[in-house]
Amino acid sequence: MTAVRVRVRVHGEVQGVGYRWFTREAAQAHRVAGWVRNRIDGTVEAELHGAADAVDAVLAEMRSGPAQSRVDDLITEPIGIVPEPPAGFEFRPTV
């Protein structure tokens, strides 16, 4: 099992529509760790840590988003694996 860590930026109608909750549920369902937060520019940012296939599954769900959302663009950036990745998935404050 290959572990990966990616940073994700989601553009579109993704705030005020349950997108962060949707992302957390998808991550937990696929046993992916990390975090998600709103950004003041209207995007949502997340970091995902886990098995490559599990992270890919979460990204696929994030591209669709919850019914009330509209995802215009989802940008991923691979980042280095941390020695001790987070154990769960959390919300972070808006930046």
N, CA, C and O atoms as a CHARMM CRD file, in Angstrom:
* protein
*
  380
    1    1 MET  N      0.84700  -1.17600   0.00000 PROA 1      0.00000
    2    1 MET  CA     0.00000   0.00000   0.00000 PROA 1      0.00000
    3    1 MET  C      0.89000   1.23500   0.00000 PROA 1      0.00000
    4    1 MET  O      1.72100   1.41600   0.89000 PROA 1      0.00000
    5    2 THR  N      0.70900   2.07300  -0.99500 PROA 2      0.00000
    6    2 THR  CA     1.47500   3.30800  -1.10800 PROA 2      0.00000
    7    2 THR  C      0.71400   4.43900  -0.43100 PROA 2      0.00000
    8    2 THR  O     -0.44700   4.69600  -0.74900 PROA 2      0.00000
    9    3 ALA  N      1.37600   5.11100   0.50300 PROA 3      0.00000
   10    3 ALA  CA     0.75600   6.25300   1.18100 PROA 3      0.00000
   11    3 ALA  C      1.05300   7.52300   0.39700 PROA 3      0.00000
   12    3 ALA  O      2.14000   7.68300  -0.15800 PROA 3      0.00000
   13    4 VAL  N      0.07800   8.42200   0.35600 PROA 4      0.00000
   14    4 VAL  CA     0.25000   9.71000  -0.30900 PROA 4      0.00000
   15    4 VAL  C     -0.28300  10.80600   0.60000 PROA 4      0.00000
   16    4 VAL  O     -1.04200  10.55900   1.53700 PROA 4      0.00000
   17    5 ARG  N      0.13700  12.01700   0.29100 PROA 5      0.00000
   18    5 ARG  CA    -0.34300  13.20700   0.99800 PROA 5      0.00000
   19    5 ARG  C     -0.52600  14.29800  -0.03900 PROA 5      0.00000
   20    5 ARG  O      0.41600  14.63700  -0.75600 PROA 5      0.00000
   21    6 VAL  N     -1.73800  14.85800  -0.12700 PROA 6      0.00000
   22    6 VAL  CA    -2.01200  15.89700  -1.11900 PROA 6      0.00000
   23    6 VAL  C     -2.71600  17.08300  -0.47400 PROA 6      0.00000
   24    6 VAL  O     -3.48300  16.93500   0.47700 PROA 6      0.00000
   25    7 ARG  N     -2.43600  18.25300  -1.01400 PROA 7      0.00000
   26    7 ARG  CA    -3.18300  19.46200  -0.66000 PROA 7      0.00000
   27    7 ARG  C     -4.16900  19.69300  -1.78200 PROA 7      0.00000
   28    7 ARG  O     -3.83700  19.52700  -2.95600 PROA 7      0.00000
   29    8 VAL  N     -5.39000  20.07700  -1.42000 PROA 8      0.00000
   30    8 VAL  CA    -6.48300  20.23500  -2.38300 PROA 8      0.00000
   31    8 VAL  C     -7.07900  21.62600  -2.23500 PROA 8      0.00000
   32    8 VAL  O     -7.27000  22.10900  -1.11900 PROA 8      0.00000
   33    9 ARG  N     -7.37100  22.26800  -3.35500 PROA 9      0.00000
   34    9 ARG  CA    -8.07300  23.56300  -3.35600 PROA 9      0.00000
   35    9 ARG  C     -9.27200  23.41200  -4.26300 PROA 9      0.00000
   36    9 ARG  O     -9.13500  23.02500  -5.42300 PROA 9      0.00000
   37   10 VAL  N    -10.45800  23.71800  -3.73600 PROA 10     0.00000
   38   10 VAL  CA   -11.70000  23.52400  -4.46700 PROA 10     0.00000
   39   10 VAL  C    -12.34600  24.87700  -4.73200 PROA 10     0.00000
   40   10 VAL  O    -12.58200  25.65400  -3.80600 PROA 10     0.00000
   41   11 HSD  N    -12.62900  25.15200  -6.00400 PROA 11     0.00000
   42   11 HSD  CA   -13.24300  26.40600  -6.43300 PROA 11     0.00000
   43   11 HSD  C    -14.67100  26.12800  -6.88800 PROA 11     0.00000
   44   11 HSD  O    -14.96700  25.06500  -7.43200 PROA 11     0.00000
   45   12 GLY  N    -15.54500  27.09400  -6.65800 PROA 12     0.00000
   46   12 GLY  CA   -16.93100  26.97500  -7.09400 PROA 12     0.00000
   47   12 GLY  C    -17.86100  27.42400  -5.98500 PROA 12     0.00000
   48   12 GLY  O    -17.49400  28.25700  -5.15600 PROA 12     0.00000
   49   13 GLU  N    -19.05600  26.87700  -5.96900 PROA 13     0.00000
   50   13 GLU  CA   -20.03200  27.16100  -4.91400 PROA 13     0.00000
   51   13 GLU  C    -19.83400  26.09300  -3.84900 PROA 13     0.00000
   52   13 GLU  O    -20.54300  25.08700  -3.81400 PROA 13     0.00000
   53   14 VAL  N    -18.84600  26.33400  -2.97200 PROA 14     0.00000
   54   14 VAL  CA   -18.43100  25.29500  -2.02600 PROA 14     0.00000
   55   14 VAL  C    -18.45900  25.74800  -0.56200 PROA 14     0.00000
   56   14 VAL  O    -18.04900  24.99400   0.32100 PROA 14     0.00000
   57   15 GLN  N    -18.92700  26.94100  -0.29800 PROA 15     0.00000
   58   15 GLN  CA   -19.08200  27.39000   1.08600 PROA 15     0.00000
   59   15 GLN  C    -20.55700  27.61300   1.37300 PROA 15     0.00000
   60   15 GLN  O    -21.30200  28.10600   0.52700 PROA 15     0.00000
   61   16 GLY  N    -20.96600  27.24200   2.58400 PROA 16     0.00000
   62   16 GLY  CA   -22.36100  27.40900   2.97500 PROA 16     0.00000
   63   16 GLY  C    -23.28700  26.35400   2.40200 PROA 16     0.00000
   64   16 GLY  O    -24.50700  26.51400   2.42000 PROA 16     0.00000
   65   17 VAL  N    -22.70500  25.26800   1.89200 PROA 17     0.00000
   66   17 VAL  CA   -23.50900  24.20700   1.27200 PROA 17     0.00000
   67   17 VAL  C    -23.19000  22.82400   1.85300 PROA 17     0.00000
   68   17 VAL  O    -23.59900  21.81000   1.28800 PROA 17     0.00000
   69   18 GLY  N    -22.46900  22.77700   2.96900 PROA 18     0.00000
   70   18 GLY  CA   -22.12700  21.50000   3.59600 PROA 18     0.00000
   71   18 GLY  C    -20.92600  20.80500   2.99200 PROA 18     0.00000
   72   18 GLY  O    -20.71800  19.61400   3.22500 PROA 18     0.00000
   73   19 TYR  N    -20.13100  21.52900   2.21700 PROA 19     0.00000
   74   19 TYR  CA   -19.00700  20.90100   1.51900 PROA 19     0.00000
   75   19 TYR  C    -17.95000  20.34600   2.48000 PROA 19     0.00000
   76   19 TYR  O    -17.42800  19.25300   2.26200 PROA 19     0.00000
   77   20 ARG  N    -17.63200  21.09600   3.54500 PROA 20     0.00000
   78   20 ARG  CA   -16.62200  20.60300   4.50000 PROA 20     0.00000
   79   20 ARG  C    -17.10700  19.33600   5.19300 PROA 20     0.00000
   80   20 ARG  O    -16.33500  18.39400   5.36800 PROA 20     0.00000
   81   21 TRP  N    -18.37300  19.30200   5.58800 PROA 21     0.00000
   82   21 TRP  CA   -18.93500  18.11300   6.23200 PROA 21     0.00000
   83   21 TRP  C    -18.92200  16.93200   5.25800 PROA 21     0.00000
   84   21 TRP  O    -18.58700  15.80900   5.63700 PROA 21     0.00000
   85   22 PHE  N    -19.28400  17.19300   4.01900 PROA 22     0.00000
   86   22 PHE  CA   -19.26900  16.16700   2.97500 PROA 22     0.00000
   87   22 PHE  C    -17.85400  15.59500   2.81600 PROA 22     0.00000
   88   22 PHE  O    -17.67300  14.38100   2.71900 PROA 22     0.00000
   89   23 THR  N    -16.86000  16.48300   2.79100 PROA 23     0.00000
   90   23 THR  CA   -15.46700  16.05100   2.63700 PROA 23     0.00000
   91   23 THR  C    -15.03500  15.20100   3.81800 PROA 23     0.00000
   92   23 THR  O    -14.40000  14.16200   3.63900 PROA 23     0.00000
   93   24 ARG  N    -15.37700  15.64100   5.03500 PROA 24     0.00000
   94   24 ARG  CA   -14.99600  14.86300   6.21800 PROA 24     0.00000
   95   24 ARG  C    -15.63900  13.48100   6.18700 PROA 24     0.00000
   96   24 ARG  O    -14.98100  12.48700   6.49400 PROA 24     0.00000
   97   25 GLU  N    -16.91400  13.40700   5.82000 PROA 25     0.00000
   98   25 GLU  CA   -17.58100  12.10300   5.75800 PROA 25     0.00000
   99   25 GLU  C    -16.94700  11.19000   4.71700 PROA 25     0.00000
  100   25 GLU  O    -16.78000   9.99400   4.95500 PROA 25     0.00000
  101   26 ALA  N    -16.59200  11.75300   3.55600 PROA 26     0.00000
  102   26 ALA  CA   -15.94000  10.95700   2.51300 PROA 26     0.00000
  103   26 ALA  C    -14.58300  10.44800   3.00100 PROA 26     0.00000
  104   26 ALA  O    -14.23200   9.28600   2.79600 PROA 26     0.00000
  105   27 ALA  N    -13.82900  11.33200   3.64800 PROA 27     0.00000
  106   27 ALA  CA   -12.50500  10.93700   4.15400 PROA 27     0.00000
  107   27 ALA  C    -12.63400   9.83700   5.20600 PROA 27     0.00000
  108   27 ALA  O    -11.89400   8.85400   5.17300 PROA 27     0.00000
  109   28 GLN  N    -13.56100  10.00100   6.13000 PROA 28     0.00000
  110   28 GLN  CA   -13.73900   8.98900   7.16900 PROA 28     0.00000
  111   28 GLN  C    -14.19200   7.66200   6.57300 PROA 28     0.00000
  112   28 GLN  O    -13.75100   6.60300   7.02000 PROA 28     0.00000
  113   29 ALA  N    -15.06100   7.70400   5.57500 PROA 29     0.00000
  114   29 ALA  CA   -15.54500   6.47300   4.94000 PROA 29     0.00000
  115   29 ALA  C    -14.41700   5.70000   4.26700 PROA 29     0.00000
  116   29 ALA  O    -14.44800   4.47100   4.20400 PROA 29     0.00000
  117   30 HSD  N    -13.42100   6.43000   3.76400 PROA 30     0.00000
  118   30 HSD  CA   -12.30200   5.79100   3.06100 PROA 30     0.00000
  119   30 HSD  C    -11.04900   5.67400   3.92900 PROA 30     0.00000
  120   30 HSD  O     -9.97900   5.29700   3.45100 PROA 30     0.00000
  121   31 ARG  N    -11.20100   6.00500   5.21300 PROA 31     0.00000
  122   31 ARG  CA   -10.09200   5.91300   6.17100 PROA 31     0.00000
  123   31 ARG  C     -8.90200   6.78200   5.77500 PROA 31     0.00000
  124   31 ARG  O     -7.74600   6.36600   5.84700 PROA 31     0.00000
  125   32 VAL  N     -9.22800   7.99800   5.35700 PROA 32     0.00000
  126   32 VAL  CA    -8.21600   8.98000   4.98200 PROA 32     0.00000
  127   32 VAL  C     -8.15300  10.02800   6.09700 PROA 32     0.00000
  128   32 VAL  O     -9.18500  10.51400   6.56000 PROA 32     0.00000
  129   33 ALA  N     -6.95000  10.36500   6.51700 PROA 33     0.00000
  130   33 ALA  CA    -6.74700  11.36700   7.56100 PROA 33     0.00000
  131   33 ALA  C     -6.51500  12.73600   6.92500 PROA 33     0.00000
  132   33 ALA  O     -6.28500  12.84100   5.72100 PROA 33     0.00000
  133   34 GLY  N     -6.58000  13.78800   7.75600 PROA 34     0.00000
  134   34 GLY  CA    -6.26600  15.12000   7.27000 PROA 34     0.00000
  135   34 GLY  C     -7.14600  16.18300   7.86300 PROA 34     0.00000
  136   34 GLY  O     -7.58300  16.08100   9.00900 PROA 34     0.00000
  137   35 TRP  N     -7.40500  17.20800   7.07500 PROA 35     0.00000
  138   35 TRP  CA    -8.20700  18.34000   7.54500 PROA 35     0.00000
  139   35 TRP  C     -8.85300  19.06200   6.37100 PROA 35     0.00000
  140   35 TRP  O     -8.48600  18.85900   5.21400 PROA 35     0.00000
  141   36 VAL  N     -9.82800  19.91400   6.69900 PROA 36     0.00000
  142   36 VAL  CA   -10.50700  20.72600   5.69500 PROA 36     0.00000
  143   36 VAL  C    -10.86200  22.07000   6.32600 PROA 36     0.00000
  144   36 VAL  O    -11.13200  22.14400   7.52400 PROA 36     0.00000
  145   37 ARG  N    -10.86000  23.13800   5.51500 PROA 37     0.00000
  146   37 ARG  CA   -11.22700  24.46900   6.01500 PROA 37     0.00000
  147   37 ARG  C    -11.70300  25.34900   4.86900 PROA 37     0.00000
  148   37 ARG  O    -11.37100  25.13000   3.70400 PROA 37     0.00000
  149   38 ASN  N    -12.49900  26.35800   5.24200 PROA 38     0.00000
  150   38 ASN  CA   -12.87700  27.40200   4.29900 PROA 38     0.00000
  151   38 ASN  C    -11.73800  28.40100   4.21300 PROA 38     0.00000
  152   38 ASN  O    -10.95800  28.56700   5.15100 PROA 38     0.00000
  153   39 ARG  N    -11.65900  29.06300   3.06700 PROA 39     0.00000
  154   39 ARG  CA   -10.70600  30.16300   2.90700 PROA 39     0.00000
  155   39 ARG  C    -11.50500  31.43100   2.62500 PROA 39     0.00000
  156   39 ARG  O    -12.59500  31.37500   2.05500 PROA 39     0.00000
  157   40 ILE  N    -10.95500  32.57200   3.02900 PROA 40     0.00000
  158   40 ILE  CA   -11.69200  33.82300   2.88200 PROA 40     0.00000
  159   40 ILE  C    -11.95200  34.18300   1.42400 PROA 40     0.00000
  160   40 ILE  O    -12.80600  35.02300   1.14200 PROA 40     0.00000
  161   41 ASP  N    -11.22800  33.56100   0.49100 PROA 41     0.00000
  162   41 ASP  CA   -11.45400  33.84300  -0.93200 PROA 41     0.00000
  163   41 ASP  C    -12.62000  33.03900  -1.51600 PROA 41     0.00000
  164   41 ASP  O    -12.87700  33.11400  -2.71700 PROA 41     0.00000
  165   42 GLY  N    -13.32600  32.27000  -0.68000 PROA 42     0.00000
  166   42 GLY  CA   -14.48500  31.51200  -1.13800 PROA 42     0.00000
  167   42 GLY  C    -14.18500  30.08200  -1.53800 PROA 42     0.00000
  168   42 GLY  O    -15.10000  29.33700  -1.88800 PROA 42     0.00000
  169   43 THR  N    -12.91800  29.68100  -1.49400 PROA 43     0.00000
  170   43 THR  CA   -12.55700  28.30400  -1.82100 PROA 43     0.00000
  171   43 THR  C    -12.56500  27.45800  -0.55700 PROA 43     0.00000
  172   43 THR  O    -12.69500  27.97300   0.55400 PROA 43     0.00000
  173   44 VAL  N    -12.42300  26.15700  -0.74400 PROA 44     0.00000
  174   44 VAL  CA   -12.23600  25.21500   0.35600 PROA 44     0.00000
  175   44 VAL  C    -10.87000  24.56600   0.13800 PROA 44     0.00000
  176   44 VAL  O    -10.51200  24.20300  -0.98300 PROA 44     0.00000
  177   45 GLU  N    -10.11900  24.42800   1.22000 PROA 45     0.00000
  178   45 GLU  CA    -8.79700  23.81800   1.17200 PROA 45     0.00000
  179   45 GLU  C     -8.80200  22.58500   2.06200 PROA 45     0.00000
  180   45 GLU  O     -9.41500  22.58200   3.12900 PROA 45     0.00000
  181   46 ALA  N     -8.11700  21.53900   1.61700 PROA 46     0.00000
  182   46 ALA  CA    -8.03300  20.31500   2.41200 PROA 46     0.00000
  183   46 ALA  C     -6.65700  19.69400   2.23400 PROA 46     0.00000
  184   46 ALA  O     -5.94900  19.95800   1.26200 PROA 46     0.00000
  185   47 GLU  N     -6.30600  18.87000   3.19500 PROA 47     0.00000
  186   47 GLU  CA    -5.10000  18.05600   3.09500 PROA 47     0.00000
  187   47 GLU  C     -5.52300  16.63200   3.39700 PROA 47     0.00000
  188   47 GLU  O     -6.18700  16.37300   4.40000 PROA 47     0.00000
  189   48 LEU  N     -5.13700  15.70700   2.52500 PROA 48     0.00000
  190   48 LEU  CA    -5.52200  14.30800   2.65500 PROA 48     0.00000
  191   48 LEU  C     -4.27800  13.44300   2.79500 PROA 48     0.00000
  192   48 LEU  O     -3.30300  13.62300   2.06600 PROA 48     0.00000
  193   49 HSD  N     -4.31700  12.49800   3.74000 PROA 49     0.00000
  194   49 HSD  CA    -3.21900  11.56200   3.97100 PROA 49     0.00000
  195   49 HSD  C     -3.79500  10.15200   3.97600 PROA 49     0.00000
  196   49 HSD  O     -4.76500   9.87900   4.68400 PROA 49     0.00000
  197   50 GLY  N     -3.20500   9.25900   3.19100 PROA 50     0.00000
  198   50 GLY  CA    -3.69000   7.88500   3.23300 PROA 50     0.00000
  199   50 GLY  C     -3.20800   7.05800   2.06500 PROA 50     0.00000
  200   50 GLY  O     -2.34600   7.48000   1.29400 PROA 50     0.00000
  201   51 ALA  N     -3.77700   5.87300   1.94700 PROA 51     0.00000
  202   51 ALA  CA    -3.44800   4.98300   0.83200 PROA 51     0.00000
  203   51 ALA  C     -3.85500   5.67100  -0.47100 PROA 51     0.00000
  204   51 ALA  O     -4.89300   6.33000  -0.53200 PROA 51     0.00000
  205   52 ALA  N     -3.04300   5.51800  -1.49800 PROA 52     0.00000
  206   52 ALA  CA    -3.27100   6.21100  -2.77100 PROA 52     0.00000
  207   52 ALA  C     -4.67100   5.96600  -3.31200 PROA 52     0.00000
  208   52 ALA  O     -5.33100   6.90600  -3.75700 PROA 52     0.00000
  209   53 ASP  N     -5.13900   4.71600  -3.28300 PROA 53     0.00000
  210   53 ASP  CA    -6.47200   4.43500  -3.82600 PROA 53     0.00000
  211   53 ASP  C     -7.56700   5.07000  -2.97800 PROA 53     0.00000
  212   53 ASP  O     -8.58700   5.50300  -3.51400 PROA 53     0.00000
  213   54 ALA  N     -7.37400   5.13200  -1.67900 PROA 54     0.00000
  214   54 ALA  CA    -8.36600   5.76000  -0.79300 PROA 54     0.00000
  215   54 ALA  C     -8.41400   7.26800  -1.01700 PROA 54     0.00000
  216   54 ALA  O     -9.49400   7.85600  -1.07000 PROA 54     0.00000
  217   55 VAL  N     -7.24400   7.89500  -1.14900 PROA 55     0.00000
  218   55 VAL  CA    -7.18400   9.33600  -1.41400 PROA 55     0.00000
  219   55 VAL  C     -7.84000   9.62900  -2.77000 PROA 55     0.00000
  220   55 VAL  O     -8.58400  10.60100  -2.89900 PROA 55     0.00000
  221   56 ASP  N     -7.56800   8.80100  -3.77200 PROA 56     0.00000
  222   56 ASP  CA    -8.20000   8.98400  -5.08700 PROA 56     0.00000
  223   56 ASP  C     -9.72000   8.89800  -4.98500 PROA 56     0.00000
  224   56 ASP  O    -10.42600   9.65100  -5.65600 PROA 56     0.00000
  225   57 ALA  N    -10.23000   7.99200  -4.15500 PROA 57     0.00000
  226   57 ALA  CA   -11.67600   7.84900  -3.98400 PROA 57     0.00000
  227   57 ALA  C    -12.27100   9.09700  -3.33600 PROA 57     0.00000
  228   57 ALA  O    -13.34800   9.54200  -3.73400 PROA 57     0.00000
  229   58 VAL  N    -11.58900   9.66400  -2.34500 PROA 58     0.00000
  230   58 VAL  CA   -12.06600  10.89000  -1.70200 PROA 58     0.00000
  231   58 VAL  C    -12.04800  12.04000  -2.70900 PROA 58     0.00000
  232   58 VAL  O    -12.99700  12.82100  -2.77700 PROA 58     0.00000
  233   59 LEU  N    -10.97400  12.14200  -3.48800 PROA 59     0.00000
  234   59 LEU  CA   -10.89400  13.20200  -4.49600 PROA 59     0.00000
  235   59 LEU  C    -12.02800  13.09100  -5.51300 PROA 59     0.00000
  236   59 LEU  O    -12.57900  14.10800  -5.93400 PROA 59     0.00000
  237   60 ALA  N    -12.37700  11.88500  -5.90800 PROA 60     0.00000
  238   60 ALA  CA   -13.48600  11.68000  -6.85400 PROA 60     0.00000
  239   60 ALA  C    -14.79400  12.18700  -6.25100 PROA 60     0.00000
  240   60 ALA  O    -15.59000  12.82300  -6.94100 PROA 60     0.00000
  241   61 GLU  N    -15.01700  11.90900  -4.97300 PROA 61     0.00000
  242   61 GLU  CA   -16.23200  12.39600  -4.31900 PROA 61     0.00000
  243   61 GLU  C    -16.20100  13.91000  -4.19000 PROA 61     0.00000
  244   61 GLU  O    -17.22300  14.57200  -4.36700 PROA 61     0.00000
  245   62 MET  N    -15.01800  14.46700  -3.88000 PROA 62     0.00000
  246   62 MET  CA   -14.89400  15.91900  -3.74800 PROA 62     0.00000
  247   62 MET  C    -15.16700  16.62000  -5.07300 PROA 62     0.00000
  248   62 MET  O    -15.68200  17.73800  -5.07800 PROA 62     0.00000
  249   63 ARG  N    -14.83200  15.98800  -6.19800 PROA 63     0.00000
  250   63 ARG  CA   -15.10100  16.59200  -7.51000 PROA 63     0.00000
  251   63 ARG  C    -16.60300  16.72300  -7.75900 PROA 63     0.00000
  252   63 ARG  O    -17.04300  17.64100  -8.45100 PROA 63     0.00000
  253   64 SER  N    -17.37800  15.81300  -7.20200 PROA 64     0.00000
  254   64 SER  CA   -18.83800  15.87200  -7.33500 PROA 64     0.00000
  255   64 SER  C    -19.44100  16.79700  -6.29100 PROA 64     0.00000
  256   64 SER  O    -20.29300  17.62600  -6.61000 PROA 64     0.00000
  257   65 GLY  N    -19.00000  16.65900  -5.03900 PROA 65     0.00000
  258   65 GLY  CA   -19.50900  17.48300  -3.95100 PROA 65     0.00000
  259   65 GLY  C    -20.92900  17.13100  -3.57200 PROA 65     0.00000
  260   65 GLY  O    -21.57300  16.30900  -4.22400 PROA 65     0.00000
  261   66 PRO  N    -21.41800  17.76400  -2.50600 PROA 66     0.00000
  262   66 PRO  CA   -22.80900  17.52700  -2.10600 PROA 66     0.00000
  263   66 PRO  C    -23.76700  18.14200  -3.12600 PROA 66     0.00000
  264   66 PRO  O    -23.36100  18.95600  -3.95600 PROA 66     0.00000
  265   67 ALA  N    -25.02300  17.75200  -3.06100 PROA 67     0.00000
  266   67 ALA  CA   -26.01800  18.18100  -4.05000 PROA 67     0.00000
  267   67 ALA  C    -26.12400  19.69600  -4.18100 PROA 67     0.00000
  268   67 ALA  O    -26.35300  20.19800  -5.28100 PROA 67     0.00000
  269   68 GLN  N    -25.96400  20.43700  -3.08200 PROA 68     0.00000
  270   68 GLN  CA   -26.13500  21.89300  -3.10800 PROA 68     0.00000
  271   68 GLN  C    -24.91300  22.63200  -3.65500 PROA 68     0.00000
  272   68 GLN  O    -24.98200  23.83700  -3.89600 PROA 68     0.00000
  273   69 SER  N    -23.82100  21.94200  -3.84800 PROA 69     0.00000
  274   69 SER  CA   -22.57600  22.59600  -4.26800 PROA 69     0.00000
  275   69 SER  C    -22.42500  22.59600  -5.78900 PROA 69     0.00000
  276   69 SER  O    -23.16300  21.92800  -6.51300 PROA 69     0.00000
  277   70 ARG  N    -21.44600  23.36700  -6.23900 PROA 70     0.00000
  278   70 ARG  CA   -21.02500  23.35100  -7.63900 PROA 70     0.00000
  279   70 ARG  C    -19.50300  23.43900  -7.63000 PROA 70     0.00000
  280   70 ARG  O    -18.94200  24.44900  -7.20600 PROA 70     0.00000
  281   71 VAL  N    -18.84100  22.40000  -8.09100 PROA 71     0.00000
  282   71 VAL  CA   -17.38000  22.38300  -8.12900 PROA 71     0.00000
  283   71 VAL  C    -16.94400  22.79000  -9.53400 PROA 71     0.00000
  284   71 VAL  O    -17.20200  22.07900 -10.50500 PROA 71     0.00000
  285   72 ASP  N    -16.27700  23.94800  -9.63000 PROA 72     0.00000
  286   72 ASP  CA   -15.77200  24.42900 -10.91100 PROA 72     0.00000
  287   72 ASP  C    -14.37300  23.90600 -11.19500 PROA 72     0.00000
  288   72 ASP  O    -14.02400  23.64300 -12.34600 PROA 72     0.00000
  289   73 ASP  N    -13.57200  23.75600 -10.14300 PROA 73     0.00000
  290   73 ASP  CA   -12.18600  23.30900 -10.31900 PROA 73     0.00000
  291   73 ASP  C    -11.70900  22.69600  -9.01800 PROA 73     0.00000
  292   73 ASP  O    -12.03900  23.18400  -7.93700 PROA 73     0.00000
  293   74 LEU  N    -10.93800  21.63500  -9.11900 PROA 74     0.00000
  294   74 LEU  CA   -10.32900  20.97900  -7.97200 PROA 74     0.00000
  295   74 LEU  C     -8.86100  20.80600  -8.30700 PROA 74     0.00000
  296   74 LEU  O     -8.50700  20.04500  -9.20700 PROA 74     0.00000
  297   75 ILE  N     -8.02200  21.50000  -7.59400 PROA 75     0.00000
  298   75 ILE  CA    -6.58300  21.49500  -7.85900 PROA 75     0.00000
  299   75 ILE  C     -5.88200  20.70500  -6.76200 PROA 75     0.00000
  300   75 ILE  O     -6.08200  20.97100  -5.57700 PROA 75     0.00000
  301   76 THR  N     -5.06500  19.73800  -7.15300 PROA 76     0.00000
  302   76 THR  CA    -4.32900  18.94700  -6.17200 PROA 76     0.00000
  303   76 THR  C     -2.84000  19.20200  -6.31900 PROA 76     0.00000
  304   76 THR  O     -2.33200  19.43800  -7.41600 PROA 76     0.00000
  305   77 GLU  N     -2.16400  19.15000  -5.19900 PROA 77     0.00000
  306   77 GLU  CA    -0.71100  19.33100  -5.16700 PROA 77     0.00000
  307   77 GLU  C     -0.12700  18.26400  -4.24500 PROA 77     0.00000
  308   77 GLU  O     -0.40200  18.27500  -3.04500 PROA 77     0.00000
  309   78 PRO  N      0.67600  17.34000  -4.78300 PROA 78     0.00000
  310   78 PRO  CA     1.29000  16.34400  -3.90800 PROA 78     0.00000
  311   78 PRO  C      2.27400  17.02500  -2.96300 PROA 78     0.00000
  312   78 PRO  O      3.00400  17.93300  -3.36000 PROA 78     0.00000
  313   79 ILE  N      2.28500  16.58400  -1.72300 PROA 79     0.00000
  314   79 ILE  CA     3.25100  17.09100  -0.74900 PROA 79     0.00000
  315   79 ILE  C      3.88300  15.90100  -0.05400 PROA 79     0.00000
  316   79 ILE  O      3.33900  14.79700  -0.08400 PROA 79     0.00000
  317   80 GLY  N      5.01200  16.11600   0.56100 PROA 80     0.00000
  318   80 GLY  CA     5.76300  15.02200   1.17700 PROA 80     0.00000
  319   80 GLY  C      5.00400  14.33500   2.30100 PROA 80     0.00000
  320   80 GLY  O      4.17800  14.94600   2.98000 PROA 80     0.00000
  321   81 ILE  N      5.29400  13.07800   2.47900 PROA 81     0.00000
  322   81 ILE  CA     4.68300  12.29900   3.55400 PROA 81     0.00000
  323   81 ILE  C      5.30400  12.74100   4.88000 PROA 81     0.00000
  324   81 ILE  O      6.52000  12.90100   4.98700 PROA 81     0.00000
  325   82 VAL  N      4.46600  12.93200   5.87000 PROA 82     0.00000
  326   82 VAL  CA     4.96100  13.28200   7.20200 PROA 82     0.00000
  327   82 VAL  C      5.21400  12.00400   7.97800 PROA 82     0.00000
  328   82 VAL  O      4.50100  11.01900   7.78500 PROA 82     0.00000
  329   83 PRO  N      6.22200  11.99500   8.85900 PROA 83     0.00000
  330   83 PRO  CA     6.53400  10.76900   9.60200 PROA 83     0.00000
  331   83 PRO  C      5.35000  10.25300  10.41600 PROA 83     0.00000
  332   83 PRO  O      5.13400   9.04500  10.50600 PROA 83     0.00000
  333   84 GLU  N      4.58500  11.16600  11.00600 PROA 84     0.00000
  334   84 GLU  CA     3.42700  10.76300  11.79100 PROA 84     0.00000
  335   84 GLU  C      2.20200  11.54100  11.30900 PROA 84     0.00000
  336   84 GLU  O      1.90400  12.61100  11.83800 PROA 84     0.00000
  337   85 PRO  N      1.49400  11.01400  10.31300 PROA 85     0.00000
  338   85 PRO  CA     0.32100  11.72900   9.79900 PROA 85     0.00000
  339   85 PRO  C     -0.76200  11.81400  10.86500 PROA 85     0.00000
  340   85 PRO  O     -0.76000  11.03600  11.81800 PROA 85     0.00000
  341   86 PRO  N     -1.68400  12.75000  10.70900 PROA 86     0.00000
  342   86 PRO  CA    -2.76500  12.86300  11.68500 PROA 86     0.00000
  343   86 PRO  C     -3.56900  11.57600  11.75800 PROA 86     0.00000
  344   86 PRO  O     -3.65500  10.83200  10.78100 PROA 86     0.00000
  345   87 ALA  N     -4.15300  11.32000  12.90800 PROA 87     0.00000
  346   87 ALA  CA    -4.89400  10.07800  13.11200 PROA 87     0.00000
  347   87 ALA  C     -6.32700  10.15200  12.59600 PROA 87     0.00000
  348   87 ALA  O     -6.91000   9.12300  12.25600 PROA 87     0.00000
  349   88 GLY  N     -6.89900  11.34100  12.53100 PROA 88     0.00000
  350   88 GLY  CA    -8.29100  11.47800  12.12500 PROA 88     0.00000
  351   88 GLY  C     -8.45600  12.55200  11.07900 PROA 88     0.00000
  352   88 GLY  O     -7.51200  12.90500  10.37200 PROA 88     0.00000
  353   89 PHE  N     -9.66900  13.06700  10.98800 PROA 89     0.00000
  354   89 PHE  CA    -9.95400  14.12400  10.02900 PROA 89     0.00000
  355   89 PHE  C    -10.64000  15.24200  10.78200 PROA 89     0.00000
  356   89 PHE  O    -11.61900  15.00500  11.48900 PROA 89     0.00000
  357   90 GLU  N    -10.13600  16.46400  10.64100 PROA 90     0.00000
  358   90 GLU  CA   -10.63700  17.57600  11.44300 PROA 90     0.00000
  359   90 GLU  C    -10.98100  18.79000  10.59200 PROA 90     0.00000
  360   90 GLU  O    -10.53500  18.93800   9.45500 PROA 90     0.00000
  361   91 PHE  N    -11.79500  19.65400  11.19600 PROA 91     0.00000
  362   91 PHE  CA   -12.05300  20.95700  10.62000 PROA 91     0.00000
  363   91 PHE  C    -10.99900  21.91200  11.14700 PROA 91     0.00000
  364   91 PHE  O    -10.61300  21.83300  12.31400 PROA 91     0.00000
  365   92 ARG  N    -10.53600  22.80500  10.30300 PROA 92     0.00000
  366   92 ARG  CA    -9.60500  23.85000  10.73200 PROA 92     0.00000
  367   92 ARG  C    -10.27100  25.20100  10.55000 PROA 92     0.00000
  368   92 ARG  O    -11.20200  25.33300   9.75600 PROA 92     0.00000
  369   93 PRO  N     -9.79600  26.22000  11.28800 PROA 93     0.00000
  370   93 PRO  CA   -10.39500  27.55000  11.16500 PROA 93     0.00000
  371   93 PRO  C    -10.17100  28.15400   9.77000 PROA 93     0.00000
  372   93 PRO  O     -9.20200  27.83100   9.08200 PROA 93     0.00000
  373   94 THR  N    -11.07000  29.01400   9.38700 PROA 94     0.00000
  374   94 THR  CA   -10.97300  29.74100   8.11900 PROA 94     0.00000
  375   94 THR  C     -9.70600  30.58300   8.10400 PROA 94     0.00000
  376   94 THR  O     -9.33000  31.19200   9.10500 PROA 94     0.00000
  377   95 VAL  N     -9.05700  30.60300   6.94200 PROA 95     0.00000
  378   95 VAL  CA    -7.86300  31.46600   6.76800 PROA 95     0.00000
  379   95 VAL  C     -8.06100  32.33200   5.54600 PROA 95     0.00000
  380   95 VAL  O     -7.18800  33.13300   5.20900 PROA 95     0.00000
